[in-house]
Amino acid sequence: MRSTMTMDMAAPPELVFRLARDVERWERLLPHYVRSRVIAGRTDGTRLTAFVARRPLGGSLGIGIPVAWRAQTWSEPDTLRLRFLHVAGATKGMDVTWRIEPSGAGARVSIEHDFAPGLPGLAWFVDRAFTGPIAGRTLATFKALAEALNEGPDPERSSATFERTYLGS
């Protein structure tokens, strides 16, 4: 099963990419992520990353079902893509591609999930019950962060300050 979620953001594609590319920082940037820890790095730039996110329940009550997985992660700066290949958890085998592209005065960000487990109906259930809600919240949060940085009086300065303060760059 292949599903794609797309969101337009009023921020430069490069800014969105800089915010999203370092997945180990997601636990600090995304309120629904409990963990995003790099377990191992490889010389080719890929990283094995352990993730735990909360699938929201009950609207704004702040509770959720914890969902855990591990993925090989890497970024492709030349094409502004992020890649994730799930290697452990219920989503083992899922291939995820983030595409960050110019669109009008900002960026169009698409997350494509490709998942073909052996159990019939599992991909549909995982997509509707977990992948969609978590990915949707992830996109919405990165949209809010990128647009807030881009709207400052000096977007380059705001971005640099944010990265220094929150991303440790």
Secondary structure, DSSP 8 states (H G I E B T S, - for coil): -EEEEEEEESS-HHHHHHHHS-GGGHHHH-TTEEEEEEEEE-TTS-EEEEEEEEEEESGGG-EEEEEEEEEEEEEETTTTEEEEEEEESTTTT-EEEEEEEEETTEEEEEEEEE---SSTTHHHHHIIIIIHHHHHHHHHHHHHHHHHHHTSSSHHHHHHHHIIIII--
